[in-house]
Amino acid sequence: MSEPMMPRAVCAYVRWVEAVGWFVGRVTMFMIFAMIAVLVWSSVSKSFLIPSLWTLEIAQFLMVSYFLLGGAYAMQLGDHVRMDLAYGAWSPRTKAAVDAVTILFLIFYIVILLYGGISSTIYAIAYGERAYSAWRPYMWPIKVIMCAGIALMLLQSIATFFRDLADALGRSVGTPRLEETAADVPGHQPSADHRPEARS
């Protein structure tokens, strides 16, 4: 007998948000090669040529983009650090119920973070904010990327809340969690404490 479904709008929201987060995360993975190229050029230019002024900040911008744009994808994979004191001994439905409550604190934190990011971005655009360095790049491009990554994590946190709520109620959102199918993701080691398909 199939599980009852969550409302259609909830299922559609989870499906689309996770599809966007998955796509952005997979594309963001390749930014590591850009970071390597910048750092290699930095080493070469310092050793054999005139040192480049832009390499340090570009590497920092790429690192920030890498972590923030990949945040929603990491949430889907269940790759963020979790402290387990009693969690591992609970039933899947108890875990889901607790997760549905605790993720509300994360959502609140990300909303505050996004508000601050948008405020900072507006300031950077309005006043032409630049970094305090010899190269002096404009700050608004990285701040726009920062806000986009935080917004994706907010959307993914809400989708995760709906998934946890569905699990706690013994319902389905129509698609499995990515962490439950993580064996199909190259190089990923699924965490030992993710909830299996059984709901007790």
ABEGO torsion letter per residue (X at the ends): XBBBBBBAAAAAAAAAAAAAAAAAAAAAAAAAAAAAAAAAAAAAAAAABBBBAAAAAAAAAAAAAAAAAAAAAAAAAGABBBBBAAAAABBAAAAAAAAAAAAAAAAAAAAAAAAAAAAAAAAAAAAGBBBBBAAGBBAAAAAAAAAAAAAAAAAAAAAAAAAAAAAAAGBBAGBBBAAAAAAABBGBBBBAABBBABBX
